[in-house]
Amino acid sequence: MLRAGDHGENPVIEFEPVSGNNPALKRMLEAAGLPTDDLLDAGRAFFAATRGGVARGFGGFETAGTDVLLRSIVVDPHVRGQGVGHVITRGVLDQARAGGAARAFLLTTSAAPFFERIGFTVIDRAAAPDAILQTRQAASICPVSAILMMMDLAS
Ligand SMILES: CC(C)(COP(=O)(O)OP(=O)(O)OC[C@H]1O[C@@H](n2cnc3c(N)ncnc32)[C@H](O)[C@@H]1OP(=O)(O)O)[C@@H](O)C(=O)NCCC(=O)NCCS
């Protein structure tokens, strides 16, 4: 379990796996307008960031060949801007790396600057592997206006 923060003004954030049918995961994604149709499909892994025993955010990835698609990165609107999103994203990337993934991709309509700060770069869809473009997120669930981003996990 990843632990971040301290016991003072910024209490410990714990990072742990959750099931795709976790009700709080679905609620938070729906509230943020992110896809929930395929949470129970095979090949996905989800994680929660909890503070004080309460889920403050979630994130996950799905495997596409030797790459992963980061997805469902969401933080409770009441605690945004406190570092929870960074903890979740780094935790999900660590999990994907530990699973042997070489590159991480993601789609976002509004959070590209946040992911750029973490190390992702914007890429053209034509440069993405077919296995990523064929995920339900890339092929149909996300709007065509979504920006595609990539990060090399070996670096
Ligand atoms: C994008 C999103 C996940 C970011 O979550 P967040 O918890 O607000 O993110 P963080 O607090 O880690 O980072 C936001 C900013 O707060 C700052 N920050 C404030 N306190 C911080 C702390 N203690 N530690 C680290 N960063 C801190 C960071 O510098 C960061 O600035 P940056 O974006 O310029 O790097 C969140 O806005 C969200 O849920 N959006 C809706 C869903 C979405 O669009 N998801 C992406 C597509 S899957």
The ligand as an ORCA input file, in Angstrom:
! r2SCAN-3c Opt
* xyz 0 1
  C      -7.742     15.968    -12.987
  C      -7.952     15.633    -11.493
  C      -7.942     14.124    -11.308
  C      -6.837     16.285    -10.678
  O      -7.008     15.915     -9.311
  P      -6.446     16.836     -8.106
  O      -6.518     16.050     -6.869
  O      -7.113     18.147     -8.130
  O      -4.946     16.989     -8.561
  P      -3.718     17.464     -7.643
  O      -4.221     18.203     -6.445
  O      -2.820     16.312     -7.439
  O      -3.003     18.444     -8.631
  C      -3.696     19.626     -9.008
  C      -2.819     20.812     -8.684
  O      -2.833     21.017     -7.279
  C      -1.505     21.345     -6.871
  N      -1.337     20.881     -5.480
  C      -1.920     21.477     -4.451
  N      -1.570     20.863     -3.313
  C      -0.740     19.849     -3.625
  C      -0.045     18.864     -2.861
  N      -0.147     18.809     -1.540
  N       0.673     17.941     -3.522
  C       0.766     17.978     -4.856
  N       0.147     18.897     -5.610
  C      -0.598     19.842     -5.009
  C      -0.591     20.692     -7.818
  O       0.544     21.508     -8.017
  C      -1.402     20.570     -9.078
  O      -1.039     21.577     -9.938
  P      -0.674     21.203    -11.460
  O      -1.893     20.583    -12.092
  O      -0.313     22.524    -11.990
  O       0.451     20.221    -11.389
  C      -9.296     16.224    -10.976
  O      -9.358     17.595    -11.310
  C     -10.532     15.523    -11.501
  O     -11.033     14.584    -10.886
  N     -11.061     15.989    -12.669
  C     -12.270     15.405    -13.253
  C     -12.000     14.056    -13.879
  C     -10.996     14.115    -15.027
  O     -11.023     15.014    -15.850
  N     -10.100     13.110    -15.082
  C      -9.098     12.999    -16.115
  C      -9.514     12.114    -17.249
  S      -9.425     10.386    -16.839
*
